[in-house]
Amino acid sequence: MPETHYCEVEGCERPAWRACGLCPAHLKRLQRGRPLGGPIEQLSPLERVIIAGSAWLEADAENDDQYAARLRAFEATCASWLRSKGWRPPRSSMPHNPSATV
């Protein structure tokens, strides 16, 4: 049985990815440029929607790339929240080629 490695961040007892020595949550923090210390928060899907919506509203409207990225993140977070509530998108009756006549 392989040996279990734990996160190298002080106080974290989560299993770590062997290659980098960090758990997935701390690795994500590192990738996003956030401090590694502090507790890992377990946010509810609705809390994530609120945070993503706030980030979108605070986006620089004149920076098209930032605005679009935050809008996509907000839409994805909303979709995740809806899925957590059991919602599934309806099957589209539209043909795959929108220019095709029905």
Secondary structure, 3 states (H helix, E strand, C coil): CCCCCECCCCCCCCECCCCCCCCHHHHHHHHCCCCCCCCCCCCCHHHHHHHHHHHHHCCCCCCHHHHHHHHHHHHHHHHHHHHHCCCCCCCCCCCCCCCCCC
